[in-house]
Amino acid sequence: MSYRRDSHLLMATRLKTRGLCHELSPVAITRRSALFCGTERQPTLRTVTPLHIAAKEKCHLAIPILLTGGADIDAKDDDGRSALFYGIEENDLPTVDALWPKDESVLHIAAEEASPEVLRLLLEYGANINLLSQYERTPLHCATISGRVDNMKELVKSGADVDMGDHDGETALQYAAKGGDLDAIKILFDAGADVNKQNVSTKFTALYQAAYSGETAVVKVLLEWSADVSLAIVGGWSPLHAAADNLAIAMMLLEKGADSNLQKADLWTPLHLAAYWSKADVIEKLIVVGHADHNKPNSDGMSALHLAARECDLRVVISLWHHGANLNLLDKQGMTPLHLAISSSAEIVKFMLDNGGDYKLKTGDGHSCLSLLNSEHDDPDRIKVLEMLLGLEDPEVLRSVWDFADMVHLYWQAIKETGSVKVLKILVRKEPRLLDEISREGYTGLETCLRNKWDDDGAAMAACLVEIGVGPFKRPRPGAESCFELGIVARRRPRLSFLDASIQIISDMRQPESPDLDLGFKELPIITELNKPEIWEILKPLIPVVSSATDQDGWNLEHFIHQAGDRVPLNPNQSLLSSLTETPKAMVMPLMWQPLTTEEKAPFHITRDGCEVEFAWFCGEFCDQTLANMGWNVWSVGYHGNDGSIFEEASRGKHKSERKFGIGFTVGCGINFYREEYYFTLNGNVVGTS
């Protein structure tokens, strides 16, 4: 039975506030009871029953009338609470007496609330003082968790079992210890609680709970009551393990004889944990007071110094070293603390190198300190470590010659993975032979940069290689493309920094015909594509040398110069321009289209129904359209039929024509040289220009 809080019945039941509790005649009360207990539609708003309101308002005369009329004593409101709960909450003895169905579980509710009188009443009625609730807790557990000290006193005085455990076997003392409740602890201890009682599932003790929770005052009291500092929980954790991040508690435990070399299941000692948690002050006391073994290994063979090096704490490293920790101790992977510090802290690496750390030792899988170094994005700390390892930071510190294989490993890592220009420069400065290295794929470092990187990702690295001496115009193998040719073929953005570095070489030499430069016909057409008019004054002597050369389409250099316009401030030789170029004989298919054809250069046939395409496009000669949509890359423009957009060197449509096309449409494109614009047509009508 329930009703809406905003209904007229709500006002009718506020008996106390209306002054009706003692004035209603039995007939009136019965009538109201009938109203309360009659059938009514389920509420749509927050629901309570008249019995809840009577209990909240302490309307003692109404409660028996409602019960006689059939009110459900167990009905719950939206908070899941019965009318009895509110009687206990208000410490209202008459209401509790009227509503209590002699169900002993209400004792737990009373224990949690500030209602010692109700608690006493329930106990007088003979409630089971050690009854377990639905959460398998006794009333004493509930009172302790809620911090109801007066209720605890009442329960203890009435004979509550102070050592009884909950569903995990946890006692009231353990709850009080981790909650830091000294008053509750004193009550329980005075009642004879076992200070060393362990719970069933985890073997926790009150001392362990207090140490783990950082409750210094509680630990002090428990130790005064002879708490056992050696009792370990499941997994072998002792109270000292739990206190390895708390100096005050650790000191109290050590003074009571806690074993600083006790190992838990994974063989970690308190010293391992203090190093892992970067607690230099605790480490000092564990070693000085507790005589901790600073070289003791855990299950991975790691000492406290290994952990300190890995966690990048110089203070802890210095403290452990000062007390004699071995800088060259090997763990089960064959790694020393120095190996672990290589990729984490330049300060620690320097300290270890200066104090006897053996940088020549290799790990179990053959890695040296140098090959372990992984410097991403020119991280300053790791660059400093590299300089220290190579002896470049201090010329007076002479490191032994590293294995060339280690240098090679780091060289290719910088080129292929990290893109660290600074690492590359440092390595080549130390070992110039690296520039002659060939990858497993058969490419030089410069070729690898240009082949493996999209957009301008490899441009900075490639430019760096050119600046430190790699010739961009030389062909690494007979018939191979020069790196300059590779560099011009662009995806989303041209590799401008690499191209600029290459052009700078020509400017510096000012002798383009020099054999050392190895500049030839294939490179010059590329330079016509760049907006570098000033370079052509230097290149002019080379033009006659290559005048007779042509590309696969019959284009000679003069054709390219003529096409370049203002980019090349030279007048083309008209006689050379009169030579005929080849006419198109095949349609070159991008790799994206390969499933549509059996040959890369299939003959170009016009079928009767027309050639079905999804886009029309223009692109420059050096635009890489492999696996790309036309217009998405630099030096390309594409009109796409699926959405009608015109893409100009971008993956988002620059112009929205709103004119889609598909099968049966005629699509065209062209260039108006007089107006210097391109255009696309759809069924004979211009749909976009730029």
KEPARO-768188 format. One record per residue (C-alpha): y, x, z; residue in one letter. Coordinates in Angstrom, 2 decimals. Layout:
# KEPARO-768188
yy|xx|zz|keza
Y|X|Z|A;
...
***
This chain:
# KEPARO-768188
yy|xx|zz|keza
0.00|0.00|0.00|M;
3.36|1.44|-1.04|S;
6.71|0.38|-2.35|Y;
9.75|1.82|-4.05|R;
12.23|3.53|-1.82|R;
15.05|1.55|-3.45|D;
13.44|-1.88|-2.90|S;
14.58|-4.50|-0.37|H;
11.57|-3.74|1.78|L;
13.00|-0.32|2.58|L;
15.88|-1.94|4.42|M;
13.55|-4.40|6.10|A;
11.50|-1.61|7.63|T;
14.29|0.50|9.02|R;
13.58|-1.29|12.28|L;
14.98|1.30|14.57|K;
18.20|1.88|12.70|T;
18.78|-1.90|12.53|R;
18.17|-2.21|16.24|G;
15.17|-4.49|15.68|L;
12.38|-2.49|17.25|C;
12.56|-4.34|20.53|H;
14.05|-7.60|19.32|E;
11.61|-8.88|16.70|L;
9.42|-11.73|17.84|S;
5.67|-11.45|17.17|P;
6.02|-14.07|14.45|V;
8.78|-12.14|12.71|A;
6.87|-8.90|13.07|I;
3.73|-10.53|11.67|T;
5.74|-11.93|8.76|R;
7.17|-8.52|8.03|R;
3.72|-7.02|8.38|S;
2.44|-9.44|5.78|A;
5.23|-8.34|3.48|L;
4.34|-4.73|4.05|F;
0.63|-5.26|3.49|C;
0.84|-7.61|0.50|G;
-0.07|-6.52|-2.97|T;
2.71|-5.01|-5.00|E;
2.95|-3.21|-8.31|R;
2.45|0.57|-8.25|Q;
5.78|2.33|-7.77|P;
7.40|4.35|-10.46|T;
9.64|6.34|-8.14|L;
8.90|8.42|-5.01|R;
6.38|6.54|-2.86|T;
6.03|6.13|0.90|V;
4.45|3.40|3.03|T;
6.04|1.33|5.80|P;
3.80|3.23|8.21|L;
5.39|6.53|7.14|H;
8.87|5.13|7.80|I;
7.88|3.66|11.15|A;
6.49|7.06|12.19|A;
9.56|8.93|11.00|K;
11.92|6.49|12.72|E;
9.82|6.45|15.95|K;
9.52|2.67|15.69|C;
6.70|2.40|18.23|H;
6.38|-1.44|18.27|L;
6.04|-1.67|14.49|A;
3.15|0.81|14.20|I;
0.41|-1.34|15.87|P;
1.63|-4.43|14.00|I;
1.35|-2.59|10.66|L;
-2.09|-1.30|11.56|L;
-3.21|-4.80|12.53|T;
-1.89|-6.05|9.18|G;
-4.15|-3.60|7.33|G;
-1.88|-0.58|6.79|A;
-3.83|2.45|5.57|D;
-3.60|5.07|8.31|I;
-4.70|7.80|5.86|D;
-2.20|6.95|3.08|A;
-0.32|10.03|1.81|K;
3.24|10.26|0.53|D;
4.29|12.39|-2.43|D;
4.11|15.48|-0.22|D;
0.50|14.73|0.67|G;
1.38|13.89|4.27|R;
0.17|11.00|6.40|S;
2.25|9.05|8.91|A;
0.53|11.01|11.69|L;
1.94|14.26|10.32|F;
5.50|13.03|10.90|Y;
4.65|11.96|14.44|G;
3.42|15.47|15.17|I;
6.39|17.02|13.40|E;
8.78|14.97|15.56|E;
6.76|15.85|18.71|N;
6.54|12.05|19.26|D;
3.69|11.42|21.71|L;
3.61|7.55|21.44|P;
3.38|7.72|17.64|T;
0.65|10.37|17.73|V;
-1.26|8.40|20.37|D;
-1.08|5.25|18.22|A;
-2.00|6.90|14.93|L;
-4.46|9.58|15.97|W;
-7.89|8.44|14.79|P;
-9.52|10.94|17.15|K;
-10.11|13.14|14.09|D;
-9.90|16.62|15.56|E;
-8.45|18.18|12.36|S;
-4.98|17.03|13.37|V;
-5.05|19.77|15.97|L;
-4.36|22.31|13.19|H;
-1.24|20.41|12.15|I;
-0.02|20.31|15.72|A;
-0.68|24.04|16.09|A;
1.54|24.81|13.08|E;
4.44|22.65|14.26|E;
6.85|23.08|17.16|A;
5.08|20.41|19.17|S;
3.38|21.82|22.27|P;
3.38|18.42|24.02|E;
1.43|16.84|21.16|V;
-0.90|19.82|21.14|L;
-1.48|19.37|24.86|R;
-2.14|15.65|24.36|L;
-4.72|16.34|21.66|L;
-6.46|18.89|23.85|L;
-6.49|16.41|26.73|E;
-8.23|13.96|24.42|Y;
-10.94|16.59|24.03|G;
-10.21|17.93|20.54|A;
-12.43|20.86|19.47|N;
-10.17|23.82|20.06|I;
-12.12|26.15|17.72|N;
-12.68|23.68|14.88|L;
-12.30|25.24|11.40|L;
-9.88|23.54|9.02|S;
-10.50|22.98|5.31|Q;
-9.22|26.55|4.87|Y;
-11.70|27.69|7.54|E;
-9.02|28.58|10.06|R;
-8.93|27.71|13.74|T;
-5.87|26.12|15.39|P;
-5.16|29.56|16.89|L;
-5.04|31.06|13.38|H;
-2.60|28.34|12.33|C;
-0.35|28.84|15.35|A;
-0.36|32.64|14.85|T;
0.43|32.49|11.14|I;
3.26|30.01|11.82|S;
4.64|32.13|14.66|G;
4.29|29.30|17.21|R;
4.04|31.43|20.34|V;
4.20|28.44|22.75|D;
1.33|26.78|20.90|N;
-0.65|30.04|21.04|M;
-0.19|30.17|24.81|K;
-1.39|26.57|25.12|E;
-4.45|27.22|22.96|L;
-5.36|30.47|24.72|V;
-4.93|28.82|28.11|K;
-7.25|26.04|26.98|S;
-9.98|28.49|26.00|G;
-9.48|29.22|22.29|A;
-11.76|31.97|20.93|D;
-9.30|34.80|20.23|V;
-11.78|36.84|18.16|D;
-13.02|34.02|15.93|M;
-12.57|34.80|12.22|G;
-11.41|32.66|9.32|D;
-13.22|32.37|5.96|H;
-12.77|36.15|5.48|D;
-13.56|36.92|9.10|G;
-9.91|37.74|9.76|E;
-8.85|37.24|13.37|T;
-5.61|35.93|14.80|A;
-4.81|39.49|15.95|L;
-5.06|40.78|12.38|Q;
-2.70|38.06|11.15|Y;
-0.25|38.91|13.92|A;
-0.50|42.64|13.14|A;
0.32|42.38|9.44|K;
3.08|39.88|10.25|G;
4.65|42.23|12.79|G;
4.63|39.60|15.56|D;
4.64|41.62|18.80|L;
4.87|38.54|21.04|D;
1.78|37.05|19.42|A;
-0.06|40.36|19.72|I;
0.69|40.56|23.46|K;
-0.59|37.02|24.03|I;
-3.82|37.79|22.18|L;
-4.34|41.15|23.87|F;
-3.75|39.63|27.30|D;
-6.38|37.04|26.35|A;
-8.90|39.79|25.67|G;
-8.73|40.08|21.87|A;
-10.86|42.89|20.41|D;
-8.34|45.38|19.01|V;
-11.00|46.98|16.77|N;
-12.55|43.80|15.40|K;
-13.26|44.11|11.65|Q;
-13.31|41.16|9.32|N;
-16.40|40.34|7.30|V;
-15.36|40.76|3.67|S;
-13.10|43.85|3.68|T;
-13.66|45.35|7.15|K;
-9.91|45.22|7.84|F;
-8.80|45.97|11.41|T;
-5.52|45.02|13.04|A;
-4.48|48.69|12.96|L;
-5.19|49.00|9.23|Y;
-3.26|45.79|8.52|Q;
-0.26|47.02|10.51|A;
-0.32|50.49|8.89|A;
-0.63|49.04|5.39|Y;
2.24|46.61|6.05|S;
4.48|49.34|7.49|G;
4.74|47.67|10.90|E;
5.64|50.76|12.95|T;
6.16|48.97|16.28|A;
2.85|47.12|15.96|V;
0.98|50.36|15.19|V;
2.49|51.91|18.33|K;
1.32|48.99|20.51|V;
-2.17|48.91|18.99|L;
-2.60|52.65|19.53|L;
-1.54|52.21|23.16|E;
-4.38|49.68|23.41|W;
-6.85|52.26|22.09|S;
-7.15|51.09|18.50|A;
-9.69|53.26|16.65|D;
-7.87|55.39|14.03|V;
-11.13|56.30|12.26|S;
-12.36|52.82|11.33|L;
-12.35|52.53|7.53|A;
-12.32|49.42|5.39|I;
-14.37|48.69|2.26|V;
-13.66|51.49|-0.22|G;
-13.26|54.03|2.57|G;
-9.54|53.50|3.22|W;
-8.58|54.56|6.74|S;
-5.34|53.59|8.51|P;
-4.03|57.07|7.62|L;
-4.70|56.43|3.91|H;
-2.71|53.21|4.21|A;
0.14|55.06|5.96|A;
0.38|57.95|3.48|A;
3.77|56.62|2.36|D;
5.17|56.11|5.89|N;
6.06|59.23|7.91|L;
6.52|57.52|11.28|A;
3.16|55.71|11.18|I;
1.35|58.74|9.73|A;
2.64|60.90|12.59|M;
1.47|58.43|15.25|M;
-1.99|58.30|13.66|L;
-2.21|62.10|13.41|L;
-1.23|62.47|17.04|E;
-4.13|60.16|17.92|K;
-6.56|62.32|15.99|G;
-6.70|60.69|12.56|A;
-8.64|62.84|10.05|D;
-6.31|63.97|7.26|S;
-9.28|65.18|5.17|N;
-11.18|61.89|5.29|L;
-12.06|60.85|1.72|Q;
-12.33|57.29|0.51|K;
-14.86|56.15|-2.09|A;
-13.08|57.90|-4.98|D;
-12.70|61.04|-2.81|L;
-8.94|60.65|-2.42|W;
-7.63|61.97|0.89|T;
-4.38|60.82|2.52|P;
-2.84|63.98|1.01|L;
-3.75|62.82|-2.51|H;
-2.04|59.50|-1.86|L;
1.06|61.11|-0.38|A;
1.35|63.33|-3.49|A;
0.78|60.37|-5.80|Y;
3.45|58.39|-3.94|W;
5.82|61.41|-3.92|S;
6.10|61.59|-0.13|K;
7.02|65.23|0.53|A;
7.78|64.58|4.22|D;
4.35|63.04|4.81|V;
2.68|65.92|2.95|I;
4.35|68.42|5.26|E;
2.97|66.70|8.37|K;
-0.50|66.14|6.89|L;
-0.81|69.88|6.22|I;
0.97|71.25|9.31|V;
-0.19|68.73|11.91|V;
-3.35|67.37|10.31|G;
-4.49|70.61|8.65|H;
-5.12|68.81|5.36|A;
-6.99|70.78|2.70|D;
-4.42|71.01|-0.11|H;
-7.02|72.07|-2.71|N;
-9.57|69.36|-1.91|K;
-10.58|67.60|-5.18|P;
-10.92|63.87|-5.74|N;
-13.62|62.30|-7.92|S;
-11.77|63.53|-11.04|D;
-11.60|67.04|-9.64|G;
-7.84|66.71|-9.15|M;
-6.05|68.26|-6.20|S;
-2.88|66.87|-4.65|A;
-0.96|69.39|-6.78|L;
-2.46|67.95|-9.97|H;
-1.15|64.52|-8.97|L;
2.28|65.83|-8.00|A;
2.60|67.60|-11.37|A;
1.54|64.48|-13.24|R;
3.98|62.30|-11.27|E;
6.87|64.74|-11.97|C;
7.94|65.41|-8.37|D;
9.25|68.97|-8.01|L;
9.80|68.67|-4.24|R;
6.14|67.80|-3.68|V;
5.00|70.57|-6.03|V;
7.09|73.15|-4.13|I;
5.86|71.87|-0.77|S;
2.20|72.09|-1.80|L;
2.66|75.52|-3.41|W;
4.47|76.78|-0.30|H;
1.38|75.87|1.74|H;
-0.95|77.68|-0.66|G;
-1.99|75.11|-3.25|A;
-3.70|76.71|-6.26|N;
-1.54|76.45|-9.40|L;
-4.51|77.28|-11.65|N;
-7.17|75.00|-10.15|L;
-9.16|73.20|-12.87|L;
-10.04|69.51|-12.65|D;
-13.13|68.00|-14.29|K;
-11.35|67.92|-17.66|Q;
-10.56|71.60|-17.34|G;
-6.86|70.88|-16.81|M;
-4.58|72.77|-14.47|T;
-1.47|71.29|-12.81|P;
0.54|73.17|-15.46|L;
-1.30|71.35|-18.25|H;
-0.39|68.02|-16.65|L;
3.26|69.00|-16.23|A;
3.71|70.12|-19.86|I;
4.57|66.66|-21.18|S;
6.38|65.44|-18.08|S;
8.81|67.86|-16.43|S;
10.56|71.02|-17.63|A;
11.58|71.79|-14.03|E;
7.98|71.81|-12.82|I;
6.82|73.85|-15.83|V;
9.49|76.47|-15.14|K;
8.61|76.62|-11.45|F;
4.92|77.07|-12.22|M;
5.51|79.69|-14.92|L;
7.77|81.62|-12.55|D;
5.22|81.49|-9.73|N;
1.94|82.41|-11.34|G;
0.92|79.42|-13.41|G;
-1.40|80.71|-16.14|D;
-0.11|79.30|-19.43|Y;
-2.95|81.02|-21.35|K;
-5.68|78.85|-19.80|L;
-7.11|76.18|-22.10|K;
-8.41|72.74|-21.19|T;
-12.06|71.78|-21.32|G;
-11.64|70.49|-24.88|D;
-9.84|73.62|-26.05|G;
-6.19|72.59|-25.84|H;
-3.57|75.12|-24.80|S;
-0.29|74.33|-23.07|C;
1.36|74.53|-26.47|L;
-0.95|72.10|-28.24|S;
-0.62|69.62|-25.34|L;
3.12|69.40|-25.86|L;
4.07|66.16|-27.61|N;
7.83|65.93|-28.15|S;
8.92|62.59|-29.52|E;
12.43|62.02|-30.82|H;
13.61|65.48|-29.79|D;
13.27|64.77|-26.06|D;
15.52|67.40|-24.36|P;
13.09|68.01|-21.50|D;
10.19|68.75|-23.82|R;
12.32|70.87|-26.13|I;
13.15|72.99|-23.09|K;
9.45|73.29|-22.25|V;
8.69|74.46|-25.80|L;
11.39|77.12|-25.61|E;
9.98|78.32|-22.29|M;
6.44|78.49|-23.63|L;
7.54|80.45|-26.69|L;
9.69|82.80|-24.63|G;
12.87|81.70|-26.40|L;
14.72|80.45|-23.32|E;
14.90|83.90|-21.73|D;
14.56|86.89|-24.10|P;
13.49|89.08|-21.18|E;
10.46|86.87|-20.50|V;
7.79|87.93|-22.97|L;
4.98|85.43|-23.41|R;
1.81|86.62|-25.07|S;
1.35|85.78|-28.73|V;
0.04|82.24|-29.08|W;
-2.95|81.44|-31.25|D;
-1.61|80.67|-34.69|F;
-3.80|77.54|-34.72|A;
-1.83|76.18|-31.74|D;
1.42|76.71|-33.61|M;
-0.01|75.01|-36.69|V;
-1.15|72.02|-34.62|H;
2.33|71.49|-33.20|L;
3.93|72.06|-36.62|Y;
1.95|69.27|-38.27|W;
2.41|67.04|-35.25|Q;
6.18|67.37|-35.63|A;
6.05|66.59|-39.36|I;
3.45|63.81|-39.41|K;
3.83|62.10|-36.05|E;
6.87|62.77|-33.90|T;
9.51|63.58|-36.52|G;
11.06|66.14|-34.18|S;
13.50|68.26|-36.18|V;
14.32|70.45|-33.18|K;
10.66|71.26|-32.55|V;
10.26|72.16|-36.21|L;
13.21|74.56|-36.13|K;
12.00|76.22|-32.93|I;
8.47|76.70|-34.29|L;
9.61|78.16|-37.61|V;
12.06|80.43|-35.80|R;
9.13|81.79|-33.78|K;
6.62|81.82|-36.65|E;
8.06|81.65|-40.23|P;
4.53|81.68|-41.69|R;
4.23|78.01|-40.79|L;
6.25|77.08|-43.88|L;
3.34|78.25|-46.06|D;
0.81|76.00|-44.35|E;
-1.06|73.40|-46.43|I;
-2.25|70.14|-44.86|S;
-5.80|68.85|-45.02|R;
-4.60|66.56|-47.82|E;
-3.48|69.59|-49.80|G;
0.30|69.25|-49.38|Y;
3.03|71.48|-48.01|T;
5.10|70.35|-45.06|G;
7.96|69.26|-47.32|L;
5.64|67.32|-49.62|E;
4.08|65.64|-46.60|T;
7.49|64.51|-45.33|C;
8.37|62.95|-48.66|L;
4.97|61.39|-49.37|R;
4.20|59.98|-45.94|N;
7.55|58.50|-44.98|K;
9.14|55.32|-46.25|W;
12.86|54.81|-46.62|D;
14.81|57.69|-45.10|D;
12.39|58.22|-42.18|D;
11.41|61.64|-43.47|G;
14.81|62.55|-44.89|A;
16.07|64.44|-41.83|A;
12.83|66.39|-41.51|M;
12.80|67.17|-45.25|A;
16.45|68.26|-45.13|A;
15.64|70.51|-42.19|C;
12.83|72.19|-44.13|L;
15.17|72.78|-47.07|V;
17.85|74.22|-44.78|E;
15.42|76.70|-43.21|I;
14.19|78.01|-46.53|G;
11.74|75.70|-48.33|V;
12.65|75.46|-52.02|G;
12.88|71.81|-53.10|P;
12.70|72.58|-56.83|F;
9.57|74.72|-56.82|K;
6.32|73.14|-57.91|R;
3.63|73.77|-55.29|P;
0.92|73.63|-57.97|R;
0.93|73.81|-61.78|P;
1.75|70.41|-63.20|G;
2.73|68.99|-59.79|A;
6.00|67.22|-59.13|E;
8.68|69.21|-57.39|S;
9.73|68.00|-53.96|C;
13.11|67.14|-55.44|F;
11.37|64.72|-57.80|E;
9.45|63.21|-54.89|L;
12.64|62.85|-52.89|G;
14.52|60.81|-55.46|I;
11.87|58.10|-55.74|V;
13.10|55.71|-53.09|A;
11.90|52.59|-51.27|R;
14.45|50.74|-49.14|R;
17.01|53.54|-48.91|R;
17.48|56.83|-50.77|P;
16.78|60.04|-48.85|R;
20.38|61.15|-49.04|L;
20.29|63.91|-46.42|S;
17.40|65.61|-48.23|F;
19.06|65.25|-51.63|L;
22.35|66.58|-50.25|D;
20.56|69.60|-48.77|A;
18.89|70.26|-52.12|S;
22.15|70.02|-54.06|I;
23.75|72.37|-51.53|Q;
21.26|75.05|-52.54|I;
22.50|74.83|-56.13|I;
26.10|75.05|-54.95|S;
25.35|78.08|-52.79|D;
23.50|80.01|-55.51|M;
25.84|79.05|-58.35|R;
23.19|80.34|-60.76|Q;
21.13|77.30|-61.75|P;
19.21|79.24|-64.41|E;
17.84|81.67|-61.79|S;
14.00|81.80|-61.72|P;
14.19|81.77|-57.91|D;
15.68|78.29|-58.05|L;
13.03|76.97|-60.45|D;
15.37|74.23|-61.62|L;
14.30|72.59|-64.88|G;
14.51|69.58|-67.14|F;
12.70|67.18|-64.80|K;
15.25|67.68|-62.03|E;
18.42|67.34|-64.11|L;
17.96|63.65|-65.08|P;
17.52|62.94|-61.38|I;
20.84|64.61|-60.60|I;
22.54|62.34|-63.15|T;
21.56|59.41|-60.90|E;
23.42|60.91|-57.93|L;
27.14|60.50|-57.51|N;
27.77|64.26|-57.48|K;
30.19|64.95|-60.39|P;
31.32|68.28|-58.89|E;
27.86|69.82|-59.21|I;
27.84|69.59|-63.00|W;
30.34|72.40|-63.40|E;
27.72|74.64|-61.81|I;
24.85|73.11|-63.82|L;
26.60|73.43|-67.19|K;
24.96|76.81|-68.07|P;
21.52|75.26|-67.64|L;
22.03|72.45|-70.17|I;
21.42|74.54|-73.33|P;
18.26|75.97|-71.76|V;
16.65|72.51|-71.52|V;
18.32|70.89|-74.53|S;
15.10|70.50|-76.53|S;
13.05|68.98|-73.70|A;
12.35|65.24|-73.59|T;
10.58|62.89|-71.22|D;
7.66|60.59|-72.06|Q;
10.05|58.09|-73.68|D;
11.77|60.64|-75.90|G;
14.91|60.86|-73.76|W;
16.61|64.23|-73.64|N;
19.21|65.38|-71.14|L;
22.09|64.23|-73.36|E;
20.74|60.68|-73.24|H;
20.80|60.75|-69.45|F;
24.30|62.25|-69.37|I;
25.55|59.53|-71.70|H;
23.93|56.84|-69.55|Q;
25.40|58.28|-66.33|A;
29.00|57.69|-67.39|G;
31.52|58.84|-64.79|D;
28.83|60.32|-62.55|R;
28.55|63.25|-65.01|V;
31.99|64.47|-66.23|P;
30.58|66.07|-69.41|L;
30.76|64.97|-73.03|N;
27.30|64.53|-74.48|P;
26.37|66.27|-77.71|N;
26.50|63.49|-80.29|Q;
23.97|65.18|-82.57|S;
21.46|65.18|-79.78|L;
22.22|61.55|-79.05|L;
21.17|60.69|-82.59|S;
17.55|61.59|-81.84|S;
15.40|58.50|-81.48|L;
13.78|57.48|-78.22|T;
10.42|55.77|-77.95|E;
10.22|51.97|-78.03|T;
8.27|50.13|-75.29|P;
4.58|49.81|-76.08|K;
3.15|48.71|-72.76|A;
4.11|46.87|-69.61|M;
3.74|49.14|-66.59|V;
2.23|47.15|-63.73|M;
3.19|47.85|-60.11|P;
0.17|48.28|-57.85|L;
0.92|44.90|-56.31|M;
-0.06|43.36|-59.64|W;
-3.23|45.40|-60.15|Q;
-5.64|42.53|-59.39|P;
-4.12|40.74|-62.40|L;
-5.07|43.46|-64.85|T;
-7.91|45.88|-65.45|T;
-5.67|48.76|-66.45|E;
-2.58|50.22|-64.87|E;
-0.87|50.25|-68.29|K;
-2.29|47.22|-69.99|A;
-1.06|46.36|-73.53|P;
1.81|43.91|-73.38|F;
0.74|40.70|-75.19|H;
2.72|37.47|-75.39|I;
0.33|34.53|-75.11|T;
0.89|31.18|-76.74|R;
1.88|29.54|-73.46|D;
4.16|32.39|-72.49|G;
3.79|35.11|-69.87|C;
3.62|33.57|-66.41|E;
5.78|35.54|-63.94|V;
7.29|34.81|-60.56|E;
10.39|36.96|-60.88|F;
12.58|38.76|-63.36|A;
14.17|42.06|-62.45|W;
15.99|45.28|-63.25|F;
15.31|48.60|-61.57|C;
16.38|52.18|-61.93|G;
14.05|54.80|-63.33|E;
13.47|56.37|-59.93|F;
12.89|53.20|-57.93|C;
9.44|53.00|-56.37|D;
8.20|49.41|-56.74|Q;
4.68|50.09|-55.46|T;
3.54|47.11|-53.38|L;
7.09|45.78|-53.31|A;
8.90|42.65|-54.38|N;
11.51|43.26|-57.02|M;
15.01|43.55|-55.64|G;
13.89|44.53|-52.16|W;
14.24|48.27|-52.70|N;
17.18|50.47|-53.56|V;
18.16|50.58|-57.23|W;
16.50|47.24|-57.98|S;
17.59|43.63|-58.54|V;
15.22|40.67|-58.76|G;
15.43|36.91|-59.43|Y;
12.58|35.20|-57.52|H;
11.16|31.90|-58.69|G;
9.65|30.76|-55.40|N;
13.02|30.25|-53.68|D;
15.58|30.75|-56.44|G;
17.20|33.72|-54.68|S;
18.54|36.84|-56.33|I;
17.73|39.95|-54.30|F;
19.90|43.02|-54.68|E;
18.58|46.10|-52.86|E;
17.67|44.03|-49.82|A;
14.80|41.98|-48.42|S;
17.10|39.00|-47.94|R;
18.48|37.05|-50.83|G;
22.02|38.16|-51.64|K;
22.74|35.27|-54.00|H;
21.27|31.79|-53.69|K;
21.03|30.19|-57.13|S;
19.07|27.16|-55.87|E;
17.29|27.26|-59.26|R;
13.58|27.82|-58.73|K;
11.19|28.36|-61.61|F;
7.49|28.33|-62.38|G;
5.04|27.53|-65.18|I;
6.76|26.22|-68.30|G;
10.18|27.75|-67.58|F;
11.83|30.43|-69.68|T;
13.43|33.19|-67.62|V;
15.63|35.96|-68.97|G;
17.83|38.81|-67.82|C;
20.40|41.09|-69.34|G;
23.35|43.42|-68.83|I;
26.91|42.87|-70.02|N;
28.16|46.44|-70.42|F;
31.71|45.36|-71.17|Y;
32.03|43.34|-67.97|R;
29.78|45.74|-66.06|E;
27.56|43.02|-64.66|E;
23.99|41.89|-64.85|Y;
22.88|38.29|-65.26|Y;
19.78|36.11|-65.13|F;
19.05|33.04|-67.22|T;
16.82|30.03|-66.70|L;
15.97|27.92|-69.74|N;
18.92|29.44|-71.59|G;
21.51|28.91|-68.85|N;
23.04|31.70|-66.76|V;
22.07|31.17|-63.11|V;
23.39|34.32|-61.48|G;
25.65|37.29|-62.19|T;
26.94|40.25|-60.25|S;
***
